[in-house]
Amino acid sequence: MYTEATYLVYLLVSIVLTVWVARTLHRNGRAFLIDAFHGNDALADSVNHLLVVGFYLLNIGFVALALRYGDKPRDLQGAIEILSTKVGVVLLVLGLLHFVNLATFTRMRRSAMWQKSLLGPTTAKGSAPPTSMPHA
């Protein structure tokens, strides 16, 4: 009885946490991606969506695989301890993936800023502003 209840609570808590973190990353990562892709909203949104899909696949896959590992609870105290350990590991994985996402966004943003500095100022359409020709 304790095993099934522990598994159900573990799955529920882990999936809710994964969805919350993914939505937060999706919402707040958009600005970084738009900047990294030089204002190309469509490309930034597409990459942002793909990152969220990958995030879901990694986390829910990990949660599913981790379900069977570890001790089986024999009493309420054991169930709470096992649940705490399993959810704690999920939180650590979510945190690690969050920092990987941040590092990726930061690297992309730095690269975009470096490219902008090489190209110089641009007009709204992304082309270099016209220069005046000296009179002969």
Secondary structure per residue as TSV (DSSP state, phi and psi in degrees):
chain	resnum	aa	ss	phi	psi
A	1	M	-	360.0	-43.7
A	2	Y	H	-66.7	-35.1
A	3	T	H	-63.5	-49.8
A	4	E	H	-63.9	-43.2
A	5	A	H	-64.0	-41.0
A	6	T	H	-63.0	-44.1
A	7	Y	H	-61.3	-45.2
A	8	L	H	-63.7	-44.3
A	9	V	H	-64.8	-42.2
A	10	Y	H	-58.7	-48.5
A	11	L	H	-62.9	-45.0
A	12	L	H	-61.4	-51.6
A	13	V	H	-63.4	-44.4
A	14	S	H	-64.7	-42.9
A	15	I	H	-70.1	-40.4
A	16	V	H	-61.8	-44.4
A	17	L	H	-62.7	-41.6
A	18	T	H	-62.1	-44.6
A	19	V	H	-64.4	-43.4
A	20	W	H	-61.9	-46.8
A	21	V	H	-65.4	-42.8
A	22	A	H	-61.4	-43.3
A	23	R	H	-64.8	-40.1
A	24	T	H	-64.3	-45.3
A	25	L	H	-63.3	-42.0
A	26	H	H	-61.9	-47.9
A	27	R	H	-66.4	-46.0
A	28	N	H	-88.2	-18.1
A	29	G	H	-80.4	-17.0
A	30	R	H	-57.6	-45.1
A	31	A	H	-61.2	-41.0
A	32	F	H	-63.6	-42.2
A	33	L	H	-69.4	-38.7
A	34	I	H	-60.4	-43.1
A	35	D	H	-65.5	-42.1
A	36	A	H	-65.3	-30.9
A	37	F	T	-101.8	29.5
A	38	H	T	54.3	41.2
A	39	G	T	81.7	6.8
A	40	N	-	-80.1	91.0
A	41	D	H	-59.0	-42.9
A	42	A	H	-63.1	-44.8
A	43	L	H	-66.7	-42.4
A	44	A	H	-61.6	-43.9
A	45	D	H	-65.4	-38.7
A	46	S	H	-64.4	-47.8
A	47	V	H	-63.6	-40.4
A	48	N	H	-60.0	-43.3
A	49	H	H	-64.9	-42.8
A	50	L	H	-63.8	-37.9
A	51	L	H	-62.7	-39.5
A	52	V	H	-66.4	-41.9
A	53	V	H	-60.3	-46.1
A	54	G	H	-61.6	-39.9
A	55	F	H	-60.9	-45.7
A	56	Y	H	-61.9	-46.2
A	57	L	H	-60.9	-46.1
A	58	L	H	-63.6	-48.5
A	59	N	H	-71.6	-46.1
A	60	I	H	-69.7	-34.2
A	61	G	H	-62.1	-43.7
A	62	F	H	-63.3	-45.5
A	63	V	H	-58.9	-44.1
A	64	A	H	-64.4	-43.5
A	65	L	H	-68.2	-37.5
A	66	A	H	-73.3	-14.0
A	67	L	T	-57.6	-40.6
A	68	R	T	-85.6	-12.3
A	69	Y	-	-89.0	148.3
A	70	G	S	105.1	176.2
A	71	D	-	-71.7	159.7
A	72	K	-	-98.2	135.6
A	73	P	-	-70.4	139.9
A	74	R	S	-105.9	-20.7
A	75	D	S	-149.1	-179.3
A	76	L	H	-62.5	-43.0
A	77	Q	H	-60.4	-45.7
A	78	G	H	-61.9	-39.6
A	79	A	H	-62.5	-43.9
A	80	I	H	-65.1	-42.3
A	81	E	H	-65.5	-43.7
A	82	I	H	-66.0	-43.4
A	83	L	H	-60.7	-43.9
A	84	S	H	-60.8	-43.3
A	85	T	H	-64.7	-47.2
A	86	K	H	-64.1	-45.4
A	87	V	H	-67.1	-37.5
A	88	G	H	-60.7	-41.5
A	89	V	H	-65.9	-40.8
A	90	V	H	-61.1	-43.1
A	91	L	H	-62.3	-40.1
A	92	L	H	-64.0	-41.6
A	93	V	H	-65.3	-43.9
A	94	L	H	-59.7	-43.3
A	95	G	H	-62.7	-43.3
A	96	L	H	-62.1	-46.6
A	97	L	H	-65.4	-33.4
A	98	H	H	-61.2	-45.4
A	99	F	H	-68.7	-32.8
A	100	V	H	-64.2	-43.9
A	101	N	H	-60.4	-45.9
A	102	L	H	-61.0	-43.2
A	103	A	H	-63.5	-39.9
A	104	T	H	-64.5	-47.8
A	105	F	H	-60.0	-44.4
A	106	T	H	-63.3	-44.3
A	107	R	H	-61.9	-43.2
A	108	M	H	-65.0	-41.1
A	109	R	H	-66.1	-43.8
A	110	R	H	-60.3	-42.6
A	111	S	H	-62.4	-43.3
A	112	A	H	-64.2	-41.9
A	113	M	H	-66.4	-37.9
A	114	W	H	-65.1	-43.2
A	115	Q	H	-64.1	-39.1
A	116	K	H	-61.8	-41.3
A	117	S	H	-67.2	-30.9
A	118	L	H	-73.8	-36.0
A	119	L	H	-79.2	-23.6
A	120	G	-	83.4	-174.6
A	121	P	-	-65.7	146.0
A	122	T	-	-126.9	162.2
A	123	T	-	-83.3	-180.0
A	124	A	T	-62.0	-30.0
A	125	K	T	-84.7	-3.0
A	126	G	S	95.0	2.0
A	127	S	S	-100.6	159.3
A	128	A	-	-66.9	143.6
A	129	P	-	-67.4	149.2
A	130	P	-	-65.5	145.5
A	131	T	-	-106.7	149.6
A	132	S	-	-81.3	140.5
A	133	M	-	-88.6	134.7
A	134	P	-	-70.0	144.1
A	135	H	-	-77.3	140.4
A	136	A	-	-85.7	360.0
